Each structure stands twice: as C-alpha cells, then as structure tokens.
C-alpha cells in the first residue's frame, strides 16, 4: 500500500504483490468511477493463488489518489501515469 507521487499534491495509490518465480504480473486498471476494491473479490485471489503478481492502482482523483482541482484527466495522462507506475 503505497503512493507514487506524480507532482505537487498529486499521486497514485497502489498495491503490489510480487509474483512467484518466473510468473508475470497482472495490472488492474479501474474504470473512471472504480477503485482497487473492485478487484479484490474473486479475480485477484485466484491470480495470486496461481502465483501471478498483482498490481492494483487508483487513478488520480480516485480513493487515496490525490489530484489538483484544475487537473484534466484524459487518456494521455492515464497512459503516462500507468507507464510511470510500472517503470
């Protein structure tokens, strides 16, 4: 449970669970009105049981991911944030 700072007063709340050896990581991207809680029911535990890594994060402005009031959340910003998070 961490926060990746993306700028002054802004960040991405994320949770990461590492995979077992030689397994990939699945990245969950929420809908604009979602949160990481949506993934923690059935899908997330099944993937972890299979040894896959799991990365869940909230977009800017979603729960625990602060955003400035004047920030425009568009597709390029979402892509940029995701690339920064997985880098």
C-alpha positions in Angstrom: 0.0 0.0 0.0 1.9 3.0 -1.3 1.6 6.3 -3.0 3.6 7.2 -6.1 3.9 11.0 -6.2 3.2 12.3 -9.7 3.5 16.0 -8.9 2.9 18.6 -6.1 -0.3 17.5 -4.3 -0.9 14.6 -6.7 -0.3 10.9 -6.7 -1.3 7.3 -7.4 -2.3 5.0 -4.6 -1.3 1.4 -5.4 -0.9 -2.0 -4.0 1.6 -4.5 -5.4 2.1 -8.2 -4.6 5.1 -9.8 -6.3 4.7 -12.9 -8.4 6.4 -16.2 -7.6 9.5 -17.1 -9.6 9.1 -16.7 -13.4 5.5 -15.6 -13.3 4.1 -12.4 -14.8 2.3 -9.6 -13.1 -1.3 -8.6 -13.9 -2.1 -4.9 -13.8 -5.6 -3.9 -12.9 -6.8 -0.6 -14.4 -10.1 0.8 -12.9 -13.0 2.5 -14.7 -13.2 6.2 -14.1 -15.6 5.6 -11.2 -14.0 2.5 -9.8 -11.4 1.7 -7.2 -9.0 -1.1 -6.4 -11.6 -2.6 -4.1 -13.4 -3.8 -7.3 -10.6 -6.3 -8.0 -10.2 -7.8 -4.5 -13.2 -10.1 -4.6 -12.8 -13.2 -6.9 -10.3 -12.4 -9.6 -7.5 -11.0 -7.5 -7.2 -14.0 -5.1 -7.4 -16.5 -8.0 -4.5 -14.9 -9.7 -2.4 -14.8 -6.6 -3.1 -18.4 -5.9 -1.8 -19.2 -9.4 1.4 -17.4 -8.5 0.9 -14.3 -10.6 1.8 -10.9 -9.4 -0.9 -8.3 -8.9 -0.7 -4.5 -9.3 -3.8 -2.5 -8.5 -3.9 1.3 -8.5 -6.4 4.1 -8.3 -6.4 6.8 -11.0 -5.8 10.4 -9.9 -8.9 11.6 -8.1 -10.0 8.2 -7.0 -9.8 6.9 -3.4 -6.4 7.8 -1.8 -5.0 9.2 -5.1 -4.9 12.9 -4.7 -5.3 15.3 -7.7 -5.3 19.0 -8.1 -8.7 20.6 -8.9 -7.5 22.1 -12.2 -6.1 18.8 -13.5 -7.8 17.4 -16.6 -7.8 13.6 -16.5 -7.5 12.5 -20.2 -6.3 9.3 -21.9 -2.8 10.6 -22.3 -2.4 11.4 -18.6 -3.8 7.9 -17.7 -1.3 6.2 -20.0 1.6 8.3 -18.8 0.7 7.6 -15.1 0.5 3.8 -15.8 3.8 3.8 -17.6 5.4 5.7 -14.7 3.9 3.3 -12.2 5.1 0.1 -13.9 8.6 1.6 -14.7 
